[in-house]
Amino acid sequence: MHKTEIKDTPAPVILTEGLCKHFGPLKAVNNLNLKLEKGELFGLIGPDGAGKTTTMRMLAGILSPSSGNAYIDGISVRENPDQVKNHLAYMPQRFGLYQDLTVMENLNFYADLFSVPKKIRAQRIDQLFSFSRLGPFSKRLAGALSGGMKQKLGLTCALIHSPQVLLLDEPTNGVDPVSRRDFWKILYELLMEGITMLVSTAYLDEAERTTRTAFMRDGSIIELGTPKDLKSMVKGIILEIVPSDVRIARNALKKHEGVLDVNIFGDCLHVRLHSESDESQVKRILDSPGIQVKSFRRVAPSMEDVFLSVLSNRETRS
């Protein structure tokens, strides 16, 4: 009789088990359970105060958990926080660039800090310059860089010691849209190299770019899945409507029983309906004095729609 070969399942690169952090009565992170496999680009999405930064700081070994535990490559952040720091790169919201040093001087400083051997340092910096495109600015002072370029330099400094785990806390916060797009291109290149990344952001559209996303609110995970799976949870149909006055139109539509919810997105409304049969009634409501409709169409759910739908469902259950 042949024995069945049992293959070992790779251990998660990042694992949290009932992770909690309390500041007095405030539960900043409450019973967090996450499992990230090698080569994931995982998003922590949520508003300010959701617990994203506190989670990152515990994973980086900077904050001690109040209870529970977390592991980076199998190393406990509670028992061996200093050892954990050797296995990852952590880029906080305000990365410690030295404004009066040049790009190259900042890189060399972090190379010294992480004890990168001199014999491989030049090659490593060339590799980092190739994807960050900072080479032409190597002699420019960090303080003279644009916001987007500072973020690229911060990421480049964080990667100088070739970590396999990358923690990025709202890396595109306050950065212009073009720089945000370029930054995510760099993250995809790192993903191709097998680096595991945990990225927190308040921008819901960035959840579209992750392999999996966890929505956080009040220190807890309220939903988790791939962007595709999360979007499939949104029930009903969604209309994108551009009226002459979003608030007047929103107030009028909220009164219709067929409308599940109405949310303002800039100059347009996303209206979620029970069914197609409610669409004609929506048109009749909007065909009234004081409202002019510039655009009316069905759209697929966005991650903003998902998040708002999840919140609405939780409030209905509570």
The 8 nearest C-alpha neighbors of each residue, nearest first, counted from 0:
[[1, 2, 3, 4, 5, 6, 7, 8],
 [2, 0, 3, 4, 5, 6, 7, 8],
 [1, 3, 4, 0, 5, 6, 7, 8],
 [4, 2, 5, 1, 0, 6, 7, 8],
 [3, 5, 2, 6, 1, 7, 0, 8],
 [6, 4, 3, 7, 2, 8, 1, 9],
 [7, 5, 8, 4, 9, 3, 10, 2],
 [6, 8, 9, 5, 10, 4, 11, 3],
 [7, 9, 10, 6, 11, 5, 36, 37],
 [10, 8, 7, 11, 36, 37, 12, 6],
 [9, 11, 8, 12, 73, 36, 72, 13],
 [12, 10, 36, 13, 35, 14, 34, 9],
 [11, 13, 72, 36, 37, 71, 35, 10],
 [14, 12, 71, 35, 11, 70, 34, 72],
 [15, 13, 34, 70, 69, 33, 11, 35],
 [14, 16, 69, 32, 33, 68, 18, 70],
 [15, 17, 32, 18, 68, 67, 69, 31],
 [18, 16, 30, 67, 31, 32, 19, 15],
 [17, 19, 67, 31, 30, 68, 16, 15],
 [20, 18, 29, 28, 66, 30, 65, 64],
 [19, 21, 65, 28, 64, 27, 26, 29],
 [20, 22, 26, 25, 27, 23, 65, 19],
 [21, 23, 25, 24, 26, 20, 27, 65],
 [22, 24, 25, 21, 26, 20, 27, 65],
 [23, 25, 22, 26, 21, 27, 20, 28],
 [26, 24, 22, 23, 21, 27, 20, 28],
 [27, 25, 21, 28, 29, 20, 24, 218],
 [26, 28, 218, 50, 21, 20, 25, 29],
 [29, 27, 218, 19, 20, 50, 26, 219],
 [28, 30, 19, 218, 219, 31, 26, 27],
 [31, 29, 17, 18, 19, 32, 28, 219],
 [30, 32, 18, 17, 29, 219, 15, 33],
 [33, 31, 15, 16, 17, 30, 18, 34],
 [34, 32, 15, 14, 31, 35, 16, 13],
 [33, 35, 14, 13, 11, 15, 36, 32],
 [36, 34, 13, 11, 12, 14, 39, 33],
 [35, 37, 11, 12, 39, 38, 34, 13],
 [36, 38, 195, 12, 39, 35, 193, 11],
 [37, 39, 195, 193, 194, 190, 36, 40],
 [40, 38, 195, 41, 37, 36, 196, 210],
 [41, 39, 196, 209, 210, 197, 195, 42],
 [40, 42, 197, 211, 209, 212, 39, 210],
 [43, 41, 212, 198, 199, 209, 197, 44],
 [42, 44, 199, 213, 212, 198, 214, 200],
 [45, 43, 214, 200, 201, 199, 215, 42],
 [44, 46, 215, 201, 49, 214, 216, 47],
 [47, 45, 201, 49, 48, 216, 44, 215],
 [48, 46, 49, 45, 201, 50, 51, 216],
 [47, 49, 50, 46, 217, 51, 27, 216],
 [48, 50, 216, 217, 218, 47, 46, 215],
 [51, 49, 218, 27, 53, 28, 48, 52],
 [50, 52, 54, 53, 49, 199, 55, 43],
 [53, 51, 55, 54, 50, 56, 168, 199],
 [52, 54, 56, 50, 55, 51, 57, 27],
 [55, 53, 51, 57, 52, 56, 50, 58],
 [56, 54, 52, 58, 53, 57, 59, 51],
 [57, 55, 59, 53, 61, 58, 54, 62],
 [56, 58, 62, 60, 54, 59, 55, 61],
 [59, 57, 55, 60, 56, 54, 76, 69],
 [58, 60, 56, 57, 61, 55, 84, 89],
 [59, 61, 80, 57, 58, 76, 62, 56],
 [60, 62, 56, 59, 57, 63, 80, 58],
 [63, 61, 57, 56, 60, 64, 53, 59],
 [62, 64, 57, 77, 65, 61, 60, 76],
 [65, 63, 20, 66, 19, 57, 62, 18],
 [64, 66, 20, 19, 21, 63, 67, 18],
 [67, 65, 19, 64, 18, 68, 20, 17],
 [66, 68, 18, 17, 16, 19, 64, 65],
 [67, 69, 18, 16, 15, 77, 66, 17],
 [68, 70, 15, 14, 76, 75, 16, 58],
 [69, 71, 75, 74, 73, 14, 13, 76],
 [70, 72, 13, 74, 73, 12, 83, 75],
 [73, 71, 12, 74, 70, 13, 11, 86],
 [72, 74, 70, 71, 75, 12, 10, 11],
 [75, 73, 70, 71, 72, 83, 76, 79],
 [76, 74, 70, 77, 78, 79, 69, 73],
 [75, 77, 80, 79, 60, 69, 78, 70],
 [76, 78, 75, 79, 80, 68, 63, 64],
 [77, 79, 75, 76, 80, 74, 81, 68],
 [78, 80, 82, 76, 81, 75, 77, 83],
 [81, 79, 60, 76, 83, 82, 77, 78],
 [82, 80, 84, 83, 79, 60, 85, 76],
 [81, 83, 79, 84, 80, 85, 86, 74],
 [82, 84, 80, 81, 85, 86, 74, 76],
 [85, 83, 81, 82, 86, 87, 59, 60],
 [86, 84, 83, 82, 87, 81, 88, 162],
 [87, 85, 84, 83, 162, 164, 163, 88],
 [88, 86, 164, 162, 84, 165, 85, 163],
 [87, 89, 165, 157, 162, 166, 164, 90],
 [90, 88, 166, 165, 167, 91, 59, 87],
 [89, 91, 167, 94, 166, 168, 157, 88],
 [92, 90, 168, 94, 93, 89, 167, 170],
 [93, 91, 168, 169, 94, 170, 90, 172],
 [94, 92, 91, 95, 90, 96, 170, 168],
 [93, 95, 91, 96, 90, 92, 153, 150],
 [96, 94, 93, 97, 153, 91, 90, 98],
 [95, 97, 94, 98, 153, 105, 141, 149],
 [98, 96, 100, 99, 95, 105, 141, 142],
 [97, 99, 142, 141, 100, 96, 140, 101],
 [98, 100, 97, 140, 142, 141, 101, 143],
 [101, 99, 140, 97, 98, 104, 105, 141],
 [100, 102, 140, 104, 139, 138, 103, 141],
 [101, 103, 137, 105, 104, 141, 139, 138],
 [104, 102, 137, 106, 101, 105, 107, 138],
 [103, 105, 101, 107, 106, 102, 100, 108],
 [106, 104, 108, 102, 103, 107, 100, 101],
 [107, 105, 103, 109, 104, 108, 156, 110],
 [106, 108, 110, 104, 109, 105, 111, 103],
 [107, 109, 105, 111, 106, 110, 104, 112],
 [110, 108, 112, 111, 106, 107, 156, 113],
 [109, 111, 107, 115, 113, 108, 112, 114],
 [112, 110, 114, 108, 109, 113, 107, 115],
 [111, 113, 109, 110, 114, 108, 115, 107],
 [112, 114, 110, 111, 115, 109, 160, 159],
 [115, 113, 111, 112, 110, 116, 160, 109],
 [114, 116, 110, 113, 160, 111, 120, 117],
 [117, 115, 118, 119, 114, 120, 110, 111],
 [116, 118, 120, 119, 115, 121, 114, 110],
 [117, 119, 116, 120, 121, 122, 115, 123],
 [120, 118, 122, 117, 121, 116, 123, 115],
 [119, 121, 117, 123, 122, 118, 116, 124],
 [122, 120, 124, 123, 119, 125, 118, 117],
 [123, 121, 125, 120, 119, 124, 126, 118],
 [122, 124, 120, 126, 125, 121, 119, 127],
 [125, 123, 127, 121, 126, 122, 128, 120],
 [124, 126, 128, 122, 123, 127, 129, 121],
 [127, 125, 123, 129, 124, 128, 122, 130],
 [126, 128, 124, 129, 125, 130, 131, 155],
 [127, 129, 125, 131, 134, 132, 133, 126],
 [130, 128, 126, 127, 132, 131, 125, 134],
 [129, 131, 132, 128, 127, 185, 126, 188],
 [130, 132, 128, 133, 129, 127, 151, 185],
 [133, 131, 128, 129, 130, 134, 135, 127],
 [132, 134, 128, 136, 131, 135, 137, 152],
 [133, 135, 128, 137, 136, 132, 129, 125],
 [136, 134, 133, 137, 132, 138, 139, 128],
 [137, 135, 139, 134, 133, 138, 102, 101],
 [136, 138, 102, 103, 134, 139, 135, 133],
 [139, 137, 101, 136, 102, 103, 140, 135],
 [138, 140, 101, 136, 137, 102, 141, 143],
 [141, 139, 101, 142, 143, 100, 99, 102],
 [140, 142, 98, 143, 144, 101, 102, 100],
 [141, 143, 98, 140, 144, 99, 97, 100],
 [142, 144, 140, 141, 145, 139, 98, 99],
 [145, 143, 141, 142, 148, 149, 146, 140],
 [146, 144, 148, 147, 149, 143, 142, 150],
 [145, 147, 149, 148, 174, 150, 144, 173],
 [148, 146, 178, 150, 149, 145, 174, 151],
 [147, 149, 151, 145, 150, 146, 144, 152],
 [150, 148, 152, 146, 151, 147, 144, 153],
 [149, 151, 153, 147, 148, 152, 154, 146],
 [152, 150, 148, 154, 149, 153, 155, 131],
 [151, 153, 155, 149, 150, 154, 156, 148],
 [154, 152, 150, 156, 151, 155, 94, 149],
 [155, 153, 157, 151, 152, 156, 150, 158],
 [154, 156, 152, 158, 157, 153, 151, 127],
 [157, 155, 153, 159, 158, 154, 106, 109],
 [156, 158, 154, 155, 88, 159, 153, 90],
 [159, 157, 155, 161, 156, 160, 162, 154],
 [158, 160, 156, 161, 157, 110, 155, 123],
 [159, 161, 158, 162, 115, 113, 110, 157],
 [162, 160, 158, 159, 163, 123, 157, 88],
 [163, 161, 87, 164, 160, 88, 86, 158],
 [162, 164, 194, 195, 87, 161, 165, 86],
 [165, 163, 87, 195, 162, 196, 194, 88],
 [164, 166, 196, 88, 87, 89, 195, 197],
 [165, 167, 89, 197, 196, 90, 88, 198],
 [168, 166, 198, 90, 170, 89, 197, 169],
 [167, 169, 199, 91, 92, 170, 198, 90],
 [168, 170, 200, 199, 172, 171, 92, 167],
 [171, 169, 168, 172, 167, 92, 150, 200],
 [172, 170, 174, 169, 179, 173, 150, 182],
 [171, 173, 169, 174, 170, 200, 92, 201],
 [174, 172, 171, 175, 146, 147, 170, 176],
 [173, 175, 171, 172, 147, 146, 179, 178],
 [174, 176, 178, 177, 179, 173, 147, 146],
 [177, 175, 179, 178, 180, 174, 181, 171],
 [178, 176, 180, 179, 175, 181, 174, 147],
 [179, 177, 181, 147, 180, 175, 176, 182],
 [178, 180, 176, 182, 177, 181, 171, 174],
 [179, 181, 177, 183, 178, 182, 176, 184],
 [182, 180, 178, 184, 183, 179, 177, 185],
 [181, 183, 179, 185, 184, 180, 178, 186],
 [184, 182, 186, 185, 180, 181, 187, 179],
 [185, 183, 181, 187, 182, 186, 180, 188],
 [184, 186, 188, 182, 183, 187, 189, 130],
 [187, 185, 183, 189, 188, 184, 190, 182],
 [188, 186, 190, 184, 189, 185, 183, 191],
 [187, 189, 185, 191, 190, 186, 184, 192],
 [190, 188, 186, 192, 187, 191, 194, 185],
 [189, 191, 187, 193, 192, 194, 188, 38],
 [190, 192, 188, 189, 193, 187, 194, 38],
 [193, 191, 189, 190, 194, 188, 38, 187],
 [194, 192, 38, 190, 191, 195, 37, 189],
 [195, 193, 163, 38, 190, 192, 189, 164],
 [196, 194, 38, 164, 39, 37, 40, 163],
 [197, 195, 165, 40, 164, 166, 41, 39],
 [196, 198, 41, 166, 42, 40, 167, 165],
 [199, 197, 167, 42, 168, 43, 166, 41],
 [200, 198, 43, 168, 169, 42, 44, 51],
 [199, 201, 169, 44, 202, 43, 198, 45],
 [200, 202, 45, 46, 44, 203, 47, 169],
 [203, 201, 200, 204, 205, 44, 206, 45],
 [202, 204, 205, 206, 303, 302, 201, 44],
 [203, 205, 206, 202, 207, 302, 303, 301],
 [206, 204, 207, 203, 208, 202, 209, 200],
 [205, 207, 208, 204, 203, 209, 42, 212],
 [208, 206, 205, 204, 209, 226, 302, 203],
 [207, 209, 206, 205, 210, 204, 183, 226],
 [210, 208, 40, 211, 206, 41, 207, 42],
 [209, 211, 40, 41, 225, 39, 208, 212],
 [212, 210, 225, 41, 224, 209, 42, 226],
 [211, 213, 42, 224, 223, 41, 225, 43],
 [212, 214, 223, 43, 222, 44, 42, 220],
 [213, 215, 44, 222, 220, 221, 45, 43],
 [216, 214, 220, 45, 219, 49, 221, 44],
 [215, 217, 49, 218, 219, 45, 220, 221],
 [218, 216, 49, 219, 50, 48, 215, 27],
 [217, 219, 28, 50, 27, 29, 49, 216],
 [220, 218, 215, 29, 216, 217, 221, 28],
 [219, 221, 215, 214, 222, 213, 216, 31],
 [220, 222, 214, 215, 219, 216, 223, 213],
 [223, 221, 214, 220, 213, 224, 309, 215],
 [224, 222, 213, 212, 214, 221, 220, 225],
 [225, 223, 211, 212, 229, 228, 226, 213],
 [224, 226, 211, 228, 227, 210, 212, 229],
 [227, 225, 229, 228, 207, 230, 224, 211],
 [226, 228, 230, 225, 229, 231, 224, 207],
 [229, 227, 225, 231, 230, 226, 224, 232],
 [228, 230, 226, 231, 232, 227, 224, 225],
 [229, 231, 227, 232, 228, 233, 305, 300],
 [230, 232, 228, 229, 233, 227, 234, 300],
 [233, 231, 230, 229, 234, 228, 305, 309],
 [234, 232, 231, 230, 305, 308, 235, 300],
 [235, 233, 232, 236, 273, 231, 271, 272],
 [234, 236, 273, 272, 274, 271, 233, 237],
 [235, 237, 272, 271, 274, 238, 234, 273],
 [238, 236, 271, 270, 297, 298, 272, 269],
 [239, 237, 297, 270, 296, 269, 298, 240],
 [238, 240, 269, 296, 268, 295, 297, 298],
 [239, 241, 295, 268, 267, 294, 242, 238],
 [240, 242, 267, 294, 293, 292, 268, 266],
 [243, 241, 292, 244, 291, 293, 245, 240],
 [242, 244, 291, 290, 292, 245, 241, 293],
 [245, 243, 242, 247, 246, 248, 290, 291],
 [246, 244, 248, 247, 242, 249, 267, 243],
 [245, 247, 249, 248, 244, 250, 263, 251],
 [246, 248, 250, 249, 244, 245, 251, 290],
 [247, 249, 251, 245, 246, 250, 252, 244],
 [250, 248, 246, 252, 251, 247, 245, 253],
 [249, 251, 247, 253, 248, 252, 246, 254],
 [250, 252, 248, 249, 253, 254, 247, 284],
 [253, 251, 249, 254, 255, 250, 248, 284],
 [252, 254, 250, 255, 251, 249, 258, 261],
 [253, 255, 252, 251, 256, 250, 258, 257],
 [256, 254, 257, 253, 252, 258, 251, 281],
 [255, 257, 258, 254, 259, 253, 252, 273],
 [258, 256, 255, 273, 277, 272, 259, 274],
 [257, 259, 272, 256, 260, 255, 271, 273],
 [260, 258, 272, 271, 257, 273, 261, 256],
 [259, 261, 271, 258, 270, 262, 253, 272],
 [262, 260, 270, 269, 249, 271, 253, 268],
 [263, 261, 269, 268, 264, 270, 260, 249],
 [262, 264, 268, 267, 265, 269, 261, 245],
 [265, 263, 267, 268, 266, 262, 269, 303],
 [266, 264, 267, 263, 268, 245, 241, 262],
 [265, 267, 264, 241, 245, 268, 263, 242],
 [266, 268, 241, 264, 240, 265, 263, 245],
 [269, 267, 263, 240, 262, 239, 264, 270],
 [268, 270, 239, 262, 238, 261, 237, 263],
 [269, 271, 261, 238, 237, 260, 268, 272],
 [270, 272, 237, 259, 260, 236, 258, 235],
 [273, 271, 258, 236, 259, 235, 274, 257],
 [272, 274, 235, 257, 259, 258, 236, 271],
 [275, 273, 276, 272, 235, 277, 236, 278],
 [276, 274, 277, 278, 236, 273, 272, 279],
 [275, 277, 274, 278, 279, 280, 273, 257],
 [278, 276, 280, 275, 279, 257, 274, 281],
 [277, 279, 281, 280, 275, 276, 282, 272],
 [280, 278, 282, 281, 277, 283, 276, 275],
 [279, 281, 283, 277, 282, 278, 284, 276],
 [282, 280, 278, 284, 279, 283, 285, 277],
 [283, 281, 279, 285, 280, 284, 286, 278],
 [282, 284, 280, 286, 281, 285, 279, 287],
 [285, 283, 281, 286, 282, 280, 287, 252],
 [284, 286, 282, 283, 287, 290, 281, 248],
 [287, 285, 283, 284, 282, 290, 288, 291],
 [286, 288, 285, 290, 284, 289, 283, 291],
 [289, 287, 290, 286, 291, 285, 284, 247],
 [288, 290, 287, 291, 247, 244, 243, 248],
 [291, 289, 288, 243, 287, 285, 242, 292],
 [290, 292, 243, 242, 293, 289, 285, 286],
 [291, 293, 242, 294, 241, 243, 290, 295],
 [292, 294, 241, 242, 291, 243, 295, 240],
 [295, 293, 241, 240, 292, 296, 242, 239],
 [294, 296, 240, 239, 241, 238, 293, 292],
 [297, 295, 239, 238, 298, 240, 294, 237],
 [296, 298, 238, 237, 239, 299, 295, 236],
 [299, 297, 237, 238, 239, 300, 296, 236],
 [298, 300, 301, 237, 297, 236, 230, 238],
 [301, 299, 304, 230, 298, 302, 237, 305],
 [302, 300, 304, 303, 305, 299, 230, 204],
 [301, 303, 305, 304, 203, 306, 204, 300],
 [302, 304, 306, 301, 305, 203, 307, 204],
 [305, 303, 301, 307, 302, 306, 300, 308],
 [304, 306, 302, 308, 303, 307, 230, 233],
 [307, 305, 309, 303, 308, 304, 302, 310],
 [306, 308, 310, 304, 309, 305, 311, 303],
 [307, 309, 311, 305, 310, 306, 304, 312],
 [310, 308, 306, 312, 311, 307, 305, 313],
 [311, 309, 307, 313, 308, 312, 314, 306],
 [310, 312, 308, 314, 309, 313, 307, 315],
 [313, 311, 315, 309, 310, 314, 308, 316],
 [314, 312, 316, 310, 315, 311, 317, 309],
 [313, 315, 317, 311, 316, 312, 310, 309],
 [314, 316, 312, 313, 317, 311, 310, 309],
 [317, 315, 313, 314, 312, 311, 310, 309],
 [316, 314, 315, 313, 312, 311, 310, 309]]
